[in-house]
Amino acid sequence: MHVRHLSLLNFRNYEHLELDLDARVTVVYGDNAQGKSNLLEAFFYLATTRSFRARSDRDLLGWRVPHDPFGFTRVAARLERSGEPLEIEIILREEPRAAEDGASSAALVKRIRLNDVPRRAIDVIGVVTAVMFSPEDLELVAGSPAARRRYLDVMISQIDRAYCRSLAQYNRVVLQRNHLLRAVRDHGAQLDQMRFWDEQLVGTGAYVIMRRLETISLLGAAARRFYTELGGGEQLDIGYRSSVHRAGFAADSGEAPSCEMVARAFQERLTEMRPREILLGMSLLGPHRDDLTFQIGGRDLGVFGSRGQQRSAALALKLAEAEHLHAQTGERPILLLDDVLSELDPSRRERVLAAVRSEQQVLLTTTDPTVLPGALLGEAAWLHVKQGRVEPRVLASTRG
């Protein structure tokens, strides 16, 4: 996997950028708030059609776009995957939309093309595979369950389009089922339709849970190994807390349960929880209620772990993710390291970079190039970013 050229138009603070890229490590450096993270965000957006930090695609629009009736945002790349050249393009444009009351508003429209052929987002997710490292990765360990679920969803969607479709359908089913539960509670509606929505919930949700369990089962051993290599003296255990199984599924046992096993447990719990779901008017079981867990010695790292332990666990997970994506696709994903090395001690920096393969494309940002290992200074390609402009530079190591 190698992105050879990146093209940006009105993306964040980049008015226009045409950038050729090296297949090796590229260091993107400059002061804060100049556009370094925005550059990495563009790569991640091409891989997943979603930002790793923006709540809405509208946040990606350059400041000129909302004020220009002909303006639009464009993110595009030429890449090579398995020796095959590919081109991907995403365009965001605000288009007028008339409301029923005659008022007008602007709707954000996303158009995607792969090799100049219009595609849906689900068709291009995973064409570019990428793993994002950022200071916010601590949220994977110490943050909300929603952040961990989103992480799993983005990762698995890059390698399994059936998962992406099942998840989208599941989310629609939850909305419809919640509406019915509230109608039963508030208006005395009959439960006749509930059987249909239960079947839809179990059918789509069981697949999502099963794939999450499979993924965590495969990631667990690799993350444990990387955690040890990063200097962790304890054993890291990553698991999956499922709302549909009281005892939990053994996600880190080396063998995940079948979709049928998950579906049976799901259906049994639905029957038990029906009165409470009606009382609250919401679906209380399923992958939207599940969580990824990190433990050392049976203790929750998010609650009892030190900041150093949490950071090492998050890094170990991301390194395991990169290994997993390579094993599943045969292509090494692009590694995007957004100012994470500066927060690590020298030994951990060396260990993280040691995990990078010579044939792997890596982009890392920093405000201070001197924190990088000396050998990297002479081997990497260098890009200086200032106010949304990128200039190639040549830096040589001054250290022995």
C-alpha positions in Angstrom: 0.0 0.0 0.0 1.6 3.3 -1.1 -0.1 6.6 -1.7 2.0 8.2 -4.4 0.1 11.6 -4.7 -2.3 13.5 -2.5 -4.5 16.3 -3.8 -6.4 18.7 -1.5 -8.7 21.5 -2.4 -10.4 23.6 0.3 -9.8 21.0 2.9 -9.5 22.5 6.4 -6.7 25.1 6.1 -5.4 23.7 2.7 -6.7 25.9 -0.1 -4.8 23.8 -2.7 -2.2 21.1 -2.3 -0.5 18.8 -4.8 1.9 16.5 -2.9 4.1 13.6 -4.2 4.8 11.2 -1.5 7.7 8.8 -0.7 7.1 5.1 0.1 9.3 5.3 3.2 8.9 7.3 6.4 7.8 10.9 5.9 8.2 13.4 8.8 5.8 16.3 8.7 7.1 19.0 11.0 6.2 22.6 11.9 4.6 24.7 14.7 1.3 24.0 16.2 -2.0 24.9 14.3 -0.2 25.0 10.9 -2.0 22.0 9.3 0.1 18.9 10.2 -2.8 17.0 11.7 -5.0 18.1 8.9 -2.7 16.4 6.4 -2.9 13.1 8.3 -6.7 13.5 8.6 -6.9 13.6 4.8 -5.3 10.2 4.5 -7.5 8.7 7.2 -10.6 10.2 5.5 -9.6 8.5 2.2 -9.3 5.2 4.0 -12.5 5.3 6.0 -14.6 8.2 4.4 -14.8 9.6 8.0 -12.6 12.0 10.0 -10.9 10.7 13.1 -11.7 13.9 14.9 -14.5 15.8 13.2 -18.1 15.2 14.2 -19.4 16.2 10.8 -18.0 16.3 7.3 -19.0 19.9 7.3 -16.1 20.6 9.6 -13.7 19.6 6.9 -14.8 22.4 4.5 -12.3 25.1 3.8 -13.4 28.5 5.0 -14.1 29.7 1.5 -16.6 27.0 0.6 -19.7 28.1 2.6 -19.3 31.6 1.1 -18.7 30.5 -2.5 -21.8 29.2 -4.4 -19.4 27.3 -6.7 -17.0 26.2 -4.0 -16.4 22.6 -2.9 -13.9 20.5 -1.0 -11.9 17.8 -2.7 -9.7 15.0 -1.3 -8.1 12.7 -3.8 -5.1 10.4 -4.1 -3.3 8.2 -6.6 -2.1 5.0 -5.0 -0.7 1.6 -5.6 -2.2 -1.5 -4.0 -0.9 -5.0 -4.9 0.9 -3.5 -7.8 -2.3 -2.1 -9.2 -2.7 1.7 -9.7 -5.8 3.2 -8.3 -7.4 6.7 -8.0 -9.9 7.7 -5.3 -11.7 11.0 -5.0 -14.1 12.4 -2.4 -15.9 15.7 -3.1 -18.0 17.6 -0.5 -20.3 20.3 -1.8 -23.1 22.3 -0.2 -26.2 22.3 -2.4 -29.5 24.2 -2.0 -32.4 22.3 -0.5 -36.0 23.6 -0.4 -38.0 22.9 2.7 -41.8 22.2 2.8 -42.5 25.7 4.3 -40.7 27.3 1.3 -37.5 28.1 3.3 -34.2 27.1 1.8 -31.1 25.6 3.4 -27.9 24.0 2.3 -27.4 20.2 2.3 -23.9 18.8 2.3 -23.5 16.2 -0.5 -20.7 13.7 -0.6 -19.7 12.2 -4.0 -17.1 9.5 -4.3 -15.3 8.2 -7.3 -13.0 5.2 -7.6 -11.0 5.1 -10.9 -13.4 7.8 -12.1 -16.4 5.6 -11.5 -19.1 6.8 -9.0 -19.2 4.7 -5.9 -20.9 4.5 -2.5 -18.9 5.1 0.6 -19.3 1.4 1.6 -17.6 0.4 -1.7 -14.4 2.4 -1.1 -13.8 1.9 2.6 -10.7 -0.2 2.9 -9.3 0.6 -0.6 -6.8 2.6 1.4 -6.0 1.0 4.7 -4.6 3.1 7.5 -3.9 3.0 11.2 -4.1 6.3 13.1 -2.0 7.0 16.2 -2.8 10.2 18.1 -2.5 11.6 21.7 -6.3 11.0 21.9 -5.7 7.3 21.8 -5.7 7.3 25.6 -9.5 7.6 25.2 -9.4 4.0 23.9 -8.5 2.9 27.4 -9.7 5.6 29.7 -12.5 7.1 27.7 -16.1 6.2 26.9 -17.4 2.9 25.6 -18.7 4.8 22.6 -15.2 5.7 21.6 -14.1 2.1 21.9 -17.0 0.9 19.8 -16.3 3.4 17.1 -12.7 2.3 17.0 -13.7 -1.3 16.5 -16.3 -0.3 13.8 -13.8 1.7 11.8 -11.1 -0.9 12.0 -13.3 -3.9 11.0 -15.1 -1.9 8.3 -11.7 -1.5 6.5 -11.5 -5.3 5.9 -15.1 -6.5 6.0 -17.8 -4.7 3.9 -20.4 -7.1 5.2 -19.7 -5.8 8.6 -20.1 -2.2 7.5 -23.5 -3.1 5.9 -24.7 -5.1 8.9 -23.7 -2.3 11.3 -25.6 0.3 9.2 -28.7 -1.9 9.0 -28.4 -2.6 12.7 -28.4 1.1 13.6 -31.5 1.6 11.5 -33.2 -1.3 13.2 -32.4 0.1 16.7 -34.1 3.4 15.7 -37.2 1.7 14.5 -37.4 -0.7 17.4 -37.0 2.2 19.9 -39.8 4.0 18.2 -42.1 0.9 18.6 -41.0 0.4 22.3 -42.0 4.0 23.1 -45.3 3.6 21.2 -46.1 0.5 23.3 -45.2 2.4 26.5 -46.9 5.7 25.8 -49.8 4.8 23.6 -50.6 1.2 24.3 -49.6 0.0 20.9 -49.6 -3.7 20.3 -46.5 -5.8 20.3 -47.4 -7.6 17.1 -44.6 -5.9 15.1 -42.0 -6.6 17.8 -41.2 -10.1 16.6 -40.1 -8.7 13.2 -37.9 -6.1 14.7 -36.4 -8.5 17.2 -35.5 -10.8 14.3 -33.8 -8.0 12.5 -32.0 -6.8 15.6 -30.7 -10.3 16.4 -29.8 -11.1 12.7 -27.7 -8.0 12.1 -26.5 -7.5 15.7 -25.2 -11.1 16.1 -23.0 -10.7 13.0 -21.5 -7.5 14.3 -20.8 -9.0 17.7 -19.3 -12.1 16.2 -16.9 -10.2 14.0 -15.9 -8.0 16.9 -15.2 -11.1 19.0 -13.2 -12.6 16.2 -11.1 -9.5 15.7 -10.4 -9.1 19.4 -9.5 -12.7 19.7 -6.9 -12.2 17.0 -5.7 -8.8 18.3 -5.3 -10.0 22.0 -2.1 -12.0 21.6 -0.4 -9.4 19.4 -1.3 -6.5 21.7 0.0 -8.5 24.7 3.3 -9.0 22.9 3.6 -5.4 21.8 2.8 -4.2 25.3 5.7 -6.3 26.7 8.0 -4.9 24.0 7.0 -1.4 25.0 8.3 -2.0 28.4 5.1 -3.2 30.2 6.1 -5.7 32.9 2.6 -7.0 33.4 0.3 -9.0 31.1 -2.2 -7.0 29.1 -5.6 -8.7 28.6 -8.0 -7.3 26.0 -11.6 -8.5 26.1 -15.1 -7.8 25.0 -18.0 -7.1 27.4 -21.2 -8.1 25.7 -24.6 -7.0 26.8 -26.3 -10.1 25.3 -24.4 -12.6 27.4 -24.3 -12.3 31.2 -21.1 -14.3 31.6 -19.5 -12.7 28.6 -17.9 -14.3 25.6 -14.3 -15.4 25.9 -13.0 -13.1 23.2 -9.3 -13.6 24.1 -9.5 -17.4 24.3 -8.2 -17.9 20.7 -11.6 -19.0 19.4 -14.6 -16.7 19.0 -18.2 -18.1 19.2 -20.2 -18.7 16.1 -22.8 -16.2 14.8 -25.5 -18.8 15.7 -24.3 -19.0 19.3 -24.4 -15.2 19.7 -27.8 -15.1 18.1 -29.2 -17.7 20.6 -27.8 -15.8 23.5 -29.1 -12.5 22.1 -32.7 -13.8 21.6 -32.8 -15.3 25.1 -31.7 -12.0 26.7 -34.2 -10.1 24.6 -37.1 -12.1 26.1 -35.8 -11.5 29.6 -35.4 -7.7 29.1 -38.7 -7.0 27.3 -40.5 -5.4 30.3 -37.6 -3.2 31.1 -37.1 -2.1 27.5 -40.7 -1.1 27.3 -40.5 0.8 30.5 -37.5 2.8 29.3 -38.6 2.9 25.7 -35.2 1.9 24.3 -33.2 -1.1 23.2 -30.9 -2.2 26.0 -29.1 -5.1 24.4 -26.8 -5.4 21.4 -23.5 -4.2 20.0 -24.5 -0.5 20.6 -24.3 -1.4 24.4 -21.1 -3.4 24.3 -17.6 -2.4 25.3 -13.9 -3.2 24.7 -12.0 -3.9 28.0 -8.3 -3.5 29.0 -7.1 -5.3 32.1 -3.9 -6.0 33.9 -4.1 -8.6 36.7 -7.9 -8.5 36.5 -8.0 -4.7 37.2 -9.5 -2.2 34.7 -6.7 -0.1 33.2 -9.2 2.7 32.5 -9.9 3.1 36.2 -6.8 1.8 38.0 -4.0 2.1 35.4 -1.4 4.8 35.4 -1.2 7.2 32.4 2.0 5.4 31.3 0.2 2.0 31.3 -2.8 3.4 29.5 -0.6 5.0 26.8 1.4 1.7 26.3 -1.8 -0.3 26.1 -3.2 2.1 23.4 0.0 1.9 21.4 0.1 -1.9 21.7 -3.4 -2.1 20.4 -2.7 0.2 17.4 0.5 -1.8 16.6 -1.6 -5.0 16.8 -4.2 -3.4 14.5 -1.5 -2.7 11.9 -0.4 -6.3 12.0 -4.0 -7.5 11.8 -4.8 -5.4 8.8 -1.7 -6.7 7.0 -2.6 -10.3 7.8 -6.2 -9.9 6.6 -5.5 -7.9 3.4 -1.9 -8.8 2.4 -1.1 -5.1 2.3 0.7 -3.2 5.0 -1.5 -0.3 6.1 -0.3 3.3 6.1 0.8 4.3 9.6 -0.3 7.8 10.6 1.5 9.0 13.8 0.2 12.3 14.9 2.6 13.8 17.4 2.7 10.6 19.5 6.5 10.1 19.6 7.1 13.3 21.5 5.0 12.0 24.4 7.1 8.8 24.7 10.5 8.3 26.4 13.4 7.5 24.1 13.2 3.7 24.6 9.5 3.6 23.7 10.1 5.7 20.6 12.7 3.3 19.4 10.3 0.3 20.0 7.5 2.0 18.1 9.7 2.7 15.1 11.2 -0.8 15.3 7.7 -2.1 14.6 7.6 -0.2 11.3 8.6 -2.4 8.3 10.9 -1.0 5.6 8.2 -1.5 2.9 5.5 0.3 5.0 4.5 3.9 4.2 4.6 6.0 7.4 3.7 9.7 8.0 4.5 11.2 11.4 4.1 14.7 12.7 6.1 16.6 15.2 6.8 20.1 16.3 10.4 19.2 17.4 12.4 17.0 15.0 15.2 16.6 17.6 13.0 14.2 19.6 13.3 11.6 16.8 15.9 8.9 16.8 19.2 10.0 15.1 19.0 7.3 12.4 15.6 8.5 11.2 16.9 12.1 10.6 18.9 11.0 7.6 16.6 8.2 6.2 13.2 10.0 6.2 11.7 12.3 3.7 10.9 15.7 5.3 8.0 18.1 4.8 7.7 21.4 6.5 4.2 22.8 7.1 3.4 26.4 7.6 -0.1 28.0 7.4 -1.4 25.2 5.1 1.6 25.2 2.8 3.9 22.2 2.5 7.5 22.4 1.4 9.9 19.5 1.0 13.1 19.9 3.1 16.4 18.0 3.4 17.6 17.3 6.9 20.7 15.4 7.8 21.5 13.8 11.2 23.8 15.8 13.4 24.1 13.1 15.9 26.5 10.2 15.9 
